[in-house]
Amino acid sequence: MLPTLQLGPLAIQTPGLILLIGLWLGLSLAERHAGRYRFNANQLYNFVFVVMTVGVVGARLAYLLRYPAAFATSPLSVFSLNPGLLDPAGGLAAVLLAGEIYSQRKHISIWQALDAITPALAVLLLALGFAHLASGAAFGAPVDLPWSINLWGERRHPAQIYEIIAAGFVLGLVWPGRGLVRPSRPGVYFLSFAALSAGSRLFLEAFRGDSALLAAGLRSAQLAAWVILAVSLLGIYWKNYYRNVKEQNHVQ
């Protein structure tokens, strides 16, 4: 873990720095391929600025609602750059809502916009794994294995490393122009990324030691992942199969 990077008298929060670098790299990748989705650089950066700002705020508010005790003794920590205090499902919901409102006001296709920022989201997901590793957040459940790590006084699953590997795998699959997942109809690229990310979250949660539990031992993050996975797969089905059938019927 390296929660703080000390540069002389300056102390920098490493997780926040990693996320900023990830955002910069992700936007650079997305900008390079924005033309694939009929987007230009200005549209991309304006859209990302709006949805990312709303997404971060939404993720923090969702975490606050789920874990109010985490801020009871230190209310100012609500402004912390610690990515462990963000709720991914709440952030994604806020991103989708902000994107829909913004696209309607600017008269752009929400699906093309989401496709355009998918590379940035994939890189940011990878950066989030490294940020968790630096901060010690999203730690694994206690286990005694040859690859276990010592964290918080116990040997645990290296859940952050699992997260990095899974995010790297997803990034490889959606890499613009070279990955196995490629745009077909508008929105399918983003929905495929969302489905892959939700599927990886279902797998990763099995090794987490800090997950919030609901009734019958169900983890709240897994429930959110199941919902996102189901909606994404239904969206892909609708955009591919159902639309193809509709177009064929229209031709006939």
Backbone bond lengths (Angstrom), bond angles and torsions (degrees), N, CA, C in turn:
res aa  C-N    CA-C-N  psi(-1)  N-CA   C-N-CA  omega(-1)  CA-C   N-CA-C  phi
1 M - - - 1.462 - - 1.517 109.87 -
2 L 1.323 115.76 145.35 1.455 121.96 176.15 1.529 107.75 -144.88
3 P 1.343 116.96 73.07 1.465 119.47 -175.21 1.524 114.11 -66.66
4 T 1.343 116.11 -26.68 1.460 120.24 -177.54 1.514 109.99 -132.92
5 L 1.331 115.56 133.69 1.459 121.70 176.03 1.522 108.05 -105.00
6 Q 1.331 115.58 115.05 1.452 120.53 -176.12 1.518 109.90 -94.05
7 L 1.323 116.43 115.10 1.466 122.88 176.58 1.518 108.13 -116.45
8 G 1.329 115.76 88.51 1.455 120.23 -175.21 1.512 109.86 63.92
9 P 1.321 117.56 -126.94 1.470 119.50 178.69 1.524 113.41 -80.42
10 L 1.338 116.29 -5.20 1.450 120.69 -175.37 1.527 110.65 -96.49
11 A 1.338 116.28 124.90 1.464 122.56 177.19 1.525 108.68 -107.92
12 I 1.321 116.05 118.23 1.463 121.77 -177.21 1.514 109.09 -110.06
13 Q 1.323 117.09 131.78 1.457 121.20 176.10 1.528 108.80 -71.37
14 T 1.312 116.09 111.67 1.461 121.04 -175.08 1.527 113.20 -60.72
15 P 1.348 120.31 -44.13 1.467 119.18 179.55 1.528 112.87 -57.36
16 G 1.325 116.81 -43.56 1.463 120.01 178.71 1.519 111.56 -64.00
17 L 1.326 116.77 -39.69 1.458 120.92 178.85 1.529 110.58 -63.95
18 I 1.326 116.73 -42.32 1.469 120.93 179.32 1.525 110.48 -61.92
19 L 1.323 117.22 -41.98 1.464 120.22 -179.96 1.525 111.18 -65.71
20 L 1.329 117.58 -38.67 1.463 120.70 178.43 1.528 110.74 -64.74
21 I 1.340 116.23 -41.79 1.464 119.97 177.48 1.526 110.04 -64.49
22 G 1.341 116.43 -41.68 1.458 120.36 178.16 1.518 111.90 -62.08
23 L 1.332 116.75 -40.54 1.463 120.56 178.96 1.522 110.24 -64.54
24 W 1.325 117.08 -42.68 1.460 121.05 179.40 1.528 111.56 -63.06
25 L 1.334 116.60 -46.42 1.462 120.42 179.23 1.525 111.12 -64.95
26 G 1.339 116.03 -40.76 1.454 119.82 179.73 1.518 112.41 -64.59
27 L 1.319 117.08 -42.35 1.459 120.56 178.90 1.527 111.07 -66.79
28 S 1.331 116.56 -36.41 1.468 119.68 177.55 1.529 110.18 -62.70
29 L 1.327 116.70 -42.27 1.460 120.94 178.24 1.523 110.65 -66.17
30 A 1.331 116.98 -44.02 1.459 120.53 -179.16 1.526 111.42 -65.66
31 E 1.334 117.10 -39.45 1.459 120.76 -179.90 1.531 110.69 -62.78
32 R 1.333 116.36 -39.24 1.461 121.20 -177.72 1.535 111.36 -63.34
33 H 1.342 116.11 -28.26 1.461 119.69 -175.66 1.532 112.57 -115.29
34 A 1.335 117.47 13.35 1.468 119.99 -176.57 1.523 112.10 -62.87
35 G 1.329 116.97 -29.49 1.460 119.86 -179.23 1.509 113.46 -61.84
36 R 1.336 117.52 -23.54 1.461 120.59 177.53 1.530 111.46 -61.77
37 Y 1.323 116.25 -24.95 1.470 121.16 -175.15 1.525 111.51 -115.01
38 R 1.346 115.38 20.76 1.467 121.93 178.10 1.521 111.68 58.09
39 F 1.319 114.50 42.38 1.453 121.58 177.78 1.521 108.63 -120.68
40 N 1.336 117.21 146.69 1.452 119.67 172.06 1.523 109.58 -106.99
41 A 1.329 116.77 171.97 1.464 120.84 -173.75 1.525 112.21 -61.36
42 N 1.339 117.46 -41.63 1.467 119.68 -178.33 1.520 111.43 -64.57
43 Q 1.328 116.86 -43.36 1.466 120.09 177.12 1.523 110.67 -61.04
44 L 1.327 116.01 -41.79 1.455 120.60 -177.98 1.518 111.42 -62.49
45 Y 1.345 116.52 -50.13 1.463 119.66 -175.91 1.521 111.76 -68.04
46 N 1.328 117.50 -37.99 1.468 119.25 177.65 1.524 110.96 -64.80
47 F 1.320 116.08 -43.61 1.456 120.33 179.90 1.521 110.55 -63.23
48 V 1.343 116.51 -45.84 1.467 120.73 -178.38 1.516 110.94 -64.07
49 F 1.339 116.87 -41.58 1.466 119.36 -179.28 1.526 110.60 -58.73
50 V 1.319 116.25 -44.07 1.471 119.99 -178.05 1.523 110.81 -67.50
51 V 1.329 116.90 -53.07 1.459 119.12 -173.32 1.529 112.08 -70.55
52 M 1.337 117.90 -33.91 1.461 119.49 178.88 1.532 110.97 -69.21
53 T 1.333 116.22 -41.15 1.465 119.34 178.64 1.525 110.53 -61.26
54 V 1.331 115.68 -48.30 1.464 119.84 179.16 1.522 110.37 -65.79
55 G 1.339 116.79 -37.56 1.459 120.41 -179.43 1.510 113.09 -63.38
56 V 1.346 117.12 -43.33 1.468 120.79 179.40 1.531 110.16 -65.12
57 V 1.332 115.92 -43.99 1.462 119.47 178.91 1.532 110.22 -62.81
58 G 1.333 116.34 -43.31 1.457 120.26 179.41 1.522 112.07 -64.00
59 A 1.347 116.52 -40.06 1.462 120.33 179.11 1.527 111.46 -65.59
60 R 1.328 117.06 -37.99 1.471 120.00 178.91 1.523 110.78 -70.62
61 L 1.334 117.52 -41.91 1.462 120.09 179.34 1.525 110.96 -65.16
62 A 1.335 116.64 -39.14 1.469 120.18 178.29 1.523 110.65 -63.92
63 Y 1.335 116.58 -40.09 1.469 119.99 177.62 1.524 110.20 -66.07
64 L 1.333 116.69 -39.06 1.463 121.09 178.30 1.522 111.29 -61.89
65 L 1.329 116.89 -40.37 1.456 120.61 179.37 1.527 111.66 -68.88
66 R 1.350 116.72 -34.49 1.463 120.60 -179.24 1.518 111.98 -78.08
67 Y 1.335 117.06 -36.82 1.467 121.28 -175.55 1.535 110.39 -130.41
68 P 1.318 118.67 65.21 1.475 119.77 -178.87 1.518 112.85 -61.16
69 A 1.338 117.80 -27.49 1.462 120.36 -179.09 1.527 111.90 -65.25
70 A 1.330 116.86 -24.00 1.463 120.27 -178.73 1.522 111.66 -66.12
71 F 1.343 117.50 -21.36 1.457 121.17 -177.90 1.528 112.07 -112.55
72 A 1.336 116.34 2.23 1.464 119.79 -175.36 1.519 112.01 -64.22
73 T 1.329 117.15 -43.72 1.471 120.01 -177.06 1.523 112.53 -85.05
74 S 1.355 116.80 -20.01 1.468 120.47 -178.75 1.521 109.23 -140.06
75 P 1.328 118.20 80.31 1.469 121.03 -176.63 1.533 113.40 -59.08
76 L 1.333 117.83 -31.07 1.458 120.36 -178.52 1.524 113.10 -69.16
77 S 1.336 116.74 -12.80 1.467 119.30 178.16 1.523 111.61 -69.26
78 V 1.341 117.28 -7.99 1.458 120.30 175.29 1.526 109.93 -64.18
79 F 1.346 117.49 -20.86 1.465 122.03 178.53 1.529 111.93 -97.58
80 S 1.321 117.30 7.94 1.459 121.38 -178.01 1.527 111.25 -65.58
81 L 1.341 116.52 149.49 1.464 122.36 175.85 1.523 112.13 -86.19
82 N 1.327 117.42 5.48 1.454 121.39 -178.42 1.532 110.08 -67.46
83 P 1.356 118.70 115.73 1.466 120.01 -179.07 1.513 113.08 -67.72
84 G 1.335 118.00 -15.22 1.456 120.56 177.20 1.509 112.60 -68.86
85 L 1.342 117.28 -12.36 1.456 121.64 179.21 1.523 111.71 -101.02
86 L 1.329 115.90 25.30 1.460 121.70 177.31 1.521 109.58 -116.59
87 D 1.317 116.52 141.51 1.459 121.80 177.45 1.532 108.38 -101.72
88 P 1.345 119.46 110.16 1.467 121.29 -175.00 1.531 113.91 -58.52
89 A 1.336 117.43 -41.66 1.459 120.07 -178.48 1.530 111.04 -64.62
90 G 1.334 116.10 -42.03 1.459 119.65 177.68 1.514 111.85 -65.73
91 G 1.333 116.06 -37.83 1.457 120.30 178.15 1.518 111.74 -65.45
92 L 1.344 117.13 -41.66 1.458 120.71 179.63 1.528 110.80 -64.53
93 A 1.322 116.75 -41.53 1.465 120.14 178.34 1.528 110.67 -61.81
94 A 1.331 116.74 -41.19 1.463 120.65 178.66 1.522 111.41 -66.49
95 V 1.340 116.74 -38.38 1.468 121.41 178.17 1.524 110.57 -62.17
96 L 1.330 117.24 -46.41 1.458 120.80 -179.03 1.530 111.54 -64.12
97 L 1.321 116.61 -41.00 1.462 120.25 179.10 1.521 110.87 -65.69
98 A 1.338 116.60 -46.13 1.463 120.44 179.55 1.521 111.07 -63.85
99 G 1.343 116.15 -40.03 1.450 119.88 179.80 1.519 112.35 -63.75
100 E 1.328 116.58 -40.38 1.465 120.56 179.57 1.527 110.81 -64.77
101 I 1.328 117.11 -46.01 1.471 120.64 -179.66 1.526 110.55 -64.59
102 Y 1.335 116.79 -44.90 1.464 120.78 -178.39 1.526 110.88 -63.70
103 S 1.330 117.60 -44.46 1.463 120.54 -177.18 1.527 111.33 -65.18
104 Q 1.337 117.32 -36.09 1.458 119.89 177.87 1.522 111.50 -66.86
105 R 1.323 116.34 -39.65 1.469 119.62 -179.19 1.525 111.80 -71.28
106 K 1.332 116.84 -32.82 1.462 120.74 -178.33 1.529 112.35 -96.11
107 H 1.333 116.70 -0.02 1.465 122.48 177.60 1.532 111.43 58.01
108 I 1.309 115.49 49.22 1.457 121.34 175.10 1.531 108.22 -122.97
109 S 1.313 116.20 160.81 1.461 120.76 -179.67 1.523 109.68 -77.25
110 I 1.324 116.48 123.02 1.463 120.64 179.44 1.524 110.33 -63.03
111 W 1.334 116.84 -35.33 1.465 119.33 -178.41 1.523 111.49 -70.37
112 Q 1.324 117.38 -39.81 1.460 119.77 176.19 1.522 110.55 -65.77
113 A 1.326 116.80 -37.63 1.473 120.83 178.93 1.527 110.29 -64.78
114 L 1.333 116.99 -44.32 1.462 120.24 179.75 1.525 111.24 -66.23
115 D 1.340 116.58 -37.57 1.463 119.50 175.70 1.529 110.26 -62.30
116 A 1.333 116.58 -41.07 1.464 121.13 -176.56 1.527 112.20 -64.45
117 I 1.341 117.89 -34.22 1.471 119.65 -177.10 1.528 112.37 -94.29
118 T 1.346 117.03 -1.20 1.468 119.40 -179.38 1.528 112.87 -57.09
119 P 1.348 120.51 -44.34 1.475 118.88 176.96 1.529 112.78 -58.21
120 A 1.332 116.94 -38.70 1.467 120.13 178.96 1.523 110.76 -66.05
121 L 1.334 116.93 -39.88 1.457 120.32 179.29 1.528 110.94 -65.56
122 A 1.339 116.34 -37.67 1.464 119.92 -179.56 1.522 111.24 -66.59
123 V 1.327 117.03 -41.67 1.471 120.44 177.40 1.524 110.11 -66.84
124 L 1.336 116.63 -39.76 1.462 120.45 179.90 1.527 111.13 -64.78
125 L 1.327 116.87 -34.69 1.464 120.61 176.99 1.526 110.73 -63.97
126 L 1.320 116.43 -38.46 1.467 120.85 176.27 1.524 110.66 -66.68
127 A 1.330 116.57 -42.28 1.460 120.64 178.72 1.524 111.12 -63.27
128 L 1.340 116.93 -33.90 1.462 120.49 178.74 1.522 110.77 -62.44
129 G 1.327 117.11 -38.38 1.463 120.27 176.82 1.520 111.90 -61.78
130 F 1.332 116.89 -44.04 1.468 120.32 177.77 1.532 111.10 -66.33
131 A 1.341 116.66 -35.57 1.464 120.09 178.01 1.529 110.37 -65.39
132 H 1.327 117.29 -40.81 1.467 120.59 176.81 1.528 110.86 -63.48
133 L 1.329 116.56 -38.73 1.460 119.77 178.92 1.527 110.94 -65.12
134 A 1.330 116.70 -37.94 1.457 120.64 -179.79 1.524 111.99 -70.02
135 S 1.328 117.07 -36.61 1.464 120.90 -175.60 1.527 113.03 -89.25
136 G 1.351 116.95 -21.83 1.459 119.97 -174.39 1.510 112.84 86.71
137 A 1.334 117.02 2.74 1.465 120.88 178.02 1.519 109.59 -76.17
138 A 1.333 115.65 168.92 1.475 122.03 -179.04 1.517 110.74 53.28
139 F 1.330 116.70 42.76 1.459 121.59 -175.08 1.522 111.63 -74.86
140 G 1.349 115.31 163.32 1.453 121.14 -175.80 1.519 113.70 -87.14
141 A 1.307 114.26 167.65 1.467 120.96 177.47 1.530 109.58 -74.92
142 P 1.332 117.85 153.16 1.471 120.76 178.18 1.529 111.25 -61.56
143 V 1.317 116.35 133.89 1.459 121.89 178.74 1.523 108.18 -163.23
144 D 1.313 116.55 150.40 1.465 120.85 178.57 1.527 108.62 -112.13
145 L 1.330 115.81 93.63 1.455 123.00 179.59 1.526 108.92 -128.87
146 P 1.330 117.88 160.81 1.466 119.17 179.99 1.525 113.33 -58.25
147 W 1.332 117.88 -28.61 1.461 120.95 -178.83 1.539 112.81 -101.92
148 S 1.316 117.52 11.81 1.469 120.28 176.59 1.526 110.08 -63.96
149 I 1.340 115.08 153.67 1.464 120.60 177.14 1.524 108.98 -118.42
150 N 1.314 116.38 151.72 1.460 121.92 176.29 1.517 109.26 -85.53
151 L 1.322 115.79 117.34 1.456 120.83 -178.35 1.510 109.49 -150.02
152 W 1.328 115.80 131.83 1.459 122.24 179.65 1.528 111.60 54.71
153 G 1.329 116.01 39.34 1.459 121.75 173.47 1.508 116.04 81.06
154 E 1.352 118.20 7.34 1.468 121.26 -179.94 1.527 109.85 -141.79
155 R 1.342 114.28 157.78 1.448 119.34 171.58 1.530 108.37 -82.24
156 R 1.338 115.72 128.63 1.452 119.80 -171.33 1.531 111.29 -134.93
157 H 1.333 113.91 163.99 1.458 119.81 169.26 1.538 108.13 -60.31
158 P 1.319 119.25 136.24 1.472 120.57 173.34 1.525 109.76 -76.42
159 A 1.320 115.95 67.41 1.468 121.28 -172.88 1.518 111.89 -59.54
160 Q 1.349 117.08 -34.85 1.462 119.22 179.33 1.526 111.18 -64.99
161 I 1.326 116.57 -36.92 1.468 119.78 178.43 1.525 109.93 -69.90
162 Y 1.326 117.23 -39.35 1.467 119.66 174.07 1.530 109.74 -57.15
163 E 1.331 115.34 -42.49 1.458 120.71 -178.81 1.530 110.95 -62.73
164 I 1.333 116.87 -41.66 1.464 121.37 179.03 1.528 110.58 -63.30
165 I 1.333 116.11 -44.53 1.472 120.39 -179.94 1.530 110.61 -62.28
166 A 1.336 116.38 -45.03 1.468 120.37 -179.61 1.528 110.93 -64.08
167 A 1.330 117.33 -42.72 1.465 120.93 179.59 1.524 110.97 -65.93
168 G 1.326 116.89 -37.69 1.454 120.25 176.81 1.516 111.84 -64.55
169 F 1.330 116.65 -38.44 1.458 121.98 177.39 1.529 110.49 -63.85
170 V 1.337 117.14 -44.80 1.468 121.15 178.57 1.525 110.36 -63.57
171 L 1.342 116.69 -43.26 1.461 120.36 179.14 1.526 110.83 -59.83
172 G 1.330 116.82 -41.11 1.458 119.80 178.31 1.516 112.29 -63.33
173 L 1.323 116.78 -37.67 1.464 120.72 -179.31 1.524 112.68 -69.25
174 V 1.343 117.42 -32.27 1.469 120.38 -176.60 1.525 112.06 -104.91
175 W 1.347 118.01 9.70 1.470 119.74 -178.42 1.530 109.47 -56.86
176 P 1.341 118.23 126.56 1.472 121.27 -173.26 1.529 113.09 -56.23
177 G 1.313 115.99 123.31 1.445 121.87 174.38 1.511 115.56 82.32
178 R 1.331 118.40 -17.07 1.451 120.72 -175.64 1.525 113.65 -125.32
179 G 1.308 117.65 -20.35 1.457 120.62 -179.54 1.514 111.56 -74.33
180 L 1.325 115.63 168.12 1.457 120.73 179.05 1.524 111.77 -71.45
181 V 1.348 116.67 -28.99 1.466 120.87 179.05 1.518 108.29 -90.81
182 R 1.329 116.17 116.22 1.457 120.73 -177.54 1.519 110.46 -128.80
183 P 1.342 116.68 154.57 1.461 119.13 -177.84 1.519 111.45 -63.50
184 S 1.324 116.38 140.48 1.457 122.06 170.81 1.521 106.26 -124.24
185 R 1.296 116.15 -86.49 1.460 120.11 171.28 1.525 109.46 -89.42
186 P 1.345 117.37 152.09 1.463 119.72 178.57 1.525 111.64 -54.57
187 G 1.319 116.31 129.26 1.457 121.84 178.12 1.506 114.49 99.93
188 V 1.341 117.95 -23.12 1.464 120.06 -177.49 1.528 110.74 -67.34
189 Y 1.317 116.69 -35.45 1.466 121.08 178.69 1.529 110.58 -61.14
190 F 1.328 116.51 -49.45 1.465 120.69 179.13 1.524 111.74 -65.66
191 L 1.331 116.95 -43.33 1.458 120.32 -179.26 1.528 111.18 -63.89
192 S 1.333 116.67 -34.91 1.465 120.13 177.15 1.526 110.36 -66.10
193 F 1.328 116.10 -41.37 1.473 119.94 176.18 1.518 110.77 -62.58
194 A 1.336 117.14 -43.46 1.465 120.74 180.00 1.525 110.74 -62.54
195 A 1.338 117.15 -41.00 1.460 120.75 179.39 1.521 111.43 -65.76
196 L 1.329 116.87 -43.22 1.466 120.62 178.42 1.524 111.19 -63.60
197 S 1.327 116.68 -42.29 1.463 120.84 -179.89 1.520 111.20 -65.49
198 A 1.339 116.68 -41.83 1.469 120.57 178.87 1.525 110.44 -65.84
199 G 1.342 116.47 -40.55 1.461 119.38 178.26 1.511 112.36 -63.20
200 S 1.319 116.90 -40.59 1.465 120.02 177.99 1.524 110.77 -66.83
201 R 1.334 117.19 -34.82 1.469 120.41 178.60 1.523 110.77 -65.85
202 L 1.326 117.74 -38.84 1.469 120.61 176.38 1.524 110.79 -58.62
203 F 1.311 116.39 -41.01 1.458 121.25 179.47 1.529 110.96 -70.56
204 L 1.320 117.14 -45.57 1.464 121.09 -174.43 1.523 112.76 -67.07
205 E 1.331 116.69 -33.93 1.463 119.60 -176.86 1.527 112.30 -62.40
206 A 1.321 116.80 -23.30 1.470 120.01 179.74 1.524 111.88 -65.36
207 F 1.336 117.36 -19.19 1.459 121.06 -177.02 1.526 112.82 -108.17
208 R 1.334 117.41 -0.11 1.459 120.97 -177.36 1.521 110.97 -78.99
209 G 1.320 115.53 146.86 1.456 120.99 177.85 1.506 113.53 -109.60
210 D 1.339 117.55 3.17 1.466 120.59 -176.73 1.523 112.24 -125.76
211 S 1.331 117.37 18.28 1.466 120.32 -176.58 1.521 111.26 -74.44
212 A 1.340 114.56 143.84 1.465 120.34 174.81 1.529 108.53 -77.76
213 L 1.333 116.35 131.92 1.465 121.62 -177.29 1.518 111.03 -102.95
214 L 1.329 115.07 140.09 1.456 121.91 174.36 1.519 108.70 -103.63
215 A 1.307 117.97 -162.77 1.457 122.08 179.63 1.524 110.39 -63.94
216 A 1.319 115.59 147.68 1.468 123.78 176.99 1.522 112.39 61.82
217 G 1.328 116.66 24.49 1.448 120.39 175.27 1.516 114.64 77.85
218 L 1.338 118.47 7.37 1.455 121.70 179.41 1.520 109.61 -73.77
219 R 1.313 116.18 133.39 1.464 121.09 179.68 1.529 109.47 -84.81
220 S 1.331 116.08 136.19 1.465 120.32 -176.42 1.523 111.39 -62.66
221 A 1.344 117.46 -37.18 1.462 119.95 179.26 1.520 111.27 -65.94
222 Q 1.333 117.28 -35.31 1.459 120.21 177.58 1.526 111.17 -68.47
223 L 1.330 116.40 -38.12 1.460 119.57 177.24 1.528 110.31 -61.65
224 A 1.339 116.13 -45.29 1.467 120.31 177.93 1.526 110.62 -62.38
225 A 1.338 116.53 -39.98 1.468 120.34 179.93 1.523 111.32 -64.99
226 W 1.353 116.89 -39.74 1.460 119.84 177.53 1.529 110.71 -60.94
227 V 1.323 116.61 -42.26 1.465 120.75 179.83 1.529 110.43 -63.42
228 I 1.338 116.65 -47.32 1.467 120.74 -179.54 1.526 110.47 -62.80
229 L 1.329 116.48 -41.82 1.463 120.44 179.67 1.523 110.90 -62.58
230 A 1.327 116.41 -45.87 1.471 120.19 -179.05 1.525 111.17 -63.43
231 V 1.326 117.10 -46.01 1.467 120.73 -179.63 1.526 110.65 -63.74
232 S 1.329 116.86 -41.13 1.469 120.56 -179.15 1.524 110.94 -64.82
233 L 1.326 117.42 -44.94 1.461 120.45 -179.48 1.529 111.39 -66.30
234 L 1.325 116.55 -38.91 1.466 119.55 176.01 1.523 110.78 -64.06
235 G 1.337 116.17 -39.14 1.462 119.75 177.92 1.520 111.99 -64.06
236 I 1.323 117.06 -42.16 1.465 120.84 177.88 1.527 110.20 -63.34
237 Y 1.334 116.38 -43.81 1.471 120.91 178.33 1.517 110.91 -59.77
238 W 1.320 116.29 -45.90 1.465 120.57 -178.27 1.521 111.20 -63.52
239 K 1.326 116.62 -43.14 1.463 120.49 -175.89 1.521 112.39 -73.48
240 N 1.305 117.91 -28.45 1.458 120.51 -179.02 1.534 111.98 -96.28
241 Y 1.315 116.96 -71.47 1.463 120.49 -173.36 1.536 112.45 -66.95
242 Y 1.329 116.47 -53.51 1.462 119.67 -174.50 1.519 111.19 -63.34
243 R 1.338 117.20 -42.47 1.457 119.85 179.77 1.518 111.49 -66.72
244 N 1.346 117.76 -35.98 1.452 120.42 177.01 1.526 111.24 -63.11
245 V 1.327 116.10 -44.45 1.476 120.32 178.03 1.511 110.64 -62.54
246 K 1.306 117.03 -41.90 1.470 121.11 -179.50 1.522 110.88 -63.38
247 E 1.340 116.42 -41.74 1.455 119.95 -179.95 1.530 111.25 -67.78
248 Q 1.336 117.67 -38.56 1.449 121.15 178.52 1.531 111.03 -64.88
249 N 1.322 116.77 -41.42 1.456 121.00 177.63 1.531 110.87 -64.08
250 H 1.314 116.50 -36.05 1.456 121.25 -179.38 1.535 109.95 -68.22
251 V 1.341 116.35 -38.72 1.474 119.84 179.15 1.523 110.63 -66.64
252 Q 1.357 115.54 -40.78 1.454 119.69 179.84 1.536 111.55 -67.44
